[in-house]
Amino acid sequence: MKMFPYGHATHPQWTMAAGLVLAQLRAQMALHGYASSPTLALLYITDHYAGAAQEILDHLGAELPGITDWSGTVGVGVASNNVEYFNEPAMAVMLCELPSDQYRVFSGVSPLSLGFEAHTALVHADGNTPDLAGLIEEMAARTATGYLFGGLSASRARTVQFAASGDGNIRGHGAARGVFSGGLSGVAFGPGVHLVSRVTQGCQPVSKARNVTAAEKNLVTMLDGEPALDVLLRDLGVSLEQPQRALEKIRNTLVGLVRSGDADGGNAVGRAGNFGSDVIVRHIVGLDPGRRGIAVSDQLHAGMQLAFCQRDKQAARADLVRVCAEIREELEPMELTMETASALVASQADAAPHPARRIAGAVYVSCSGRGGPHFGGPSAEMQIVRRALGDVPLVGFFAGGEIARHHLYGYTGVLTVFAQAD
């Protein structure tokens, strides 16, 4: 599998940004080692361009006639290799060369056909869609592995998704032109597309994991048999007798939840003191002093696990490096010849990819509350990814929620790479 051409640019006028992106794509398609006949494009734009989404897709489609399928969405920021664009007009595009029988673009007017054997899927979703969590679980159940990756569109203006399929649209739904609002869309991949994906959490536990022993809707009242509010105050070392200090500490605290049966090994907090990929981070939205309860922005029930946590820059950096290292370790051969090992060392020195790593491209979906500012500076998050993963083609966006497996996350990053099979 050859590397996927990719391009990114920012400009007040989308036509100028598109021209810069097209120049990068065409230059790479002419290089040895890059795909020359891609058919699938991933397109991400910032919300500054949301009003021109249809014009952008039409223009890029006309300039790249070999691309038969498009997928993507809008974010408050977009990402590419080593760079993040926040609060500015920008776009990022990656062209994927995959066997035509190994992927399908799907949307509301071009649903995933029953005849296609989906193993995994890239999913873009509108956060305002009713019963979104149920739709995500249903979509995951339609794949052989149960694994989805992607995120929720994020926009301060119009929320859009791109989904144009060479297979056409379902009868009776008209001739949609590839730009949608609402629902789910994306790309399903067959068994011949080898993907490696990891979730990185942006929060550090500040308490041990406890069992939810009593809860009603979004209010947890008992943790390990004790009043939940009392447990929270004790773990944070604060008291309601000093309300200003207590509320300030609570505002900076979130909860990590694990649904019954989801936790690996039965504990939300791993041996290294970090959250595992089964943990879903949610806000504390209120306190109930009368019932000694804590209100959380999710539905709770007895049997779940809960750990209090806080957003931590150092923990987020370390965990991001960890997931990149895990991906590299999975893709690199266990035993290397001296020649290959030397080439890998050399490639790391100049940040160029090497075939032994077998990465053709990557998609990174991060929380809109992360990005450079959370990691210490402009584009810092993507710079960490580049240093840890290598100089590989990468595009992505900053989302209103992240999707991995059948879960909807917050404050996380989901890194997925396309690679050659063993």
PyMOL commands that set and color helices and strands:
alter all, ss='L'
color gray80, all
select helices_A, chain A and resi 14-29+47-63+100-102+132-141+228-236+243-251+264-266+313-331+338-349+355-357+371-375+380-389
alter helices_A, ss='H'
color red, helices_A
select strands_A, chain A and resi 6-10+40-46+69-75+77-80+83-86+90-96+103-106+120-125+147-152+161-164+179-180+184-189+194-201+203-205+210-216+219-223+226-227+254-258+280-288+293-296+305-311+359-367+394-399+402-404+407-409+412-419
alter strands_A, ss='S'
color yellow, strands_A
deselect
rebuild
show_as cartoon
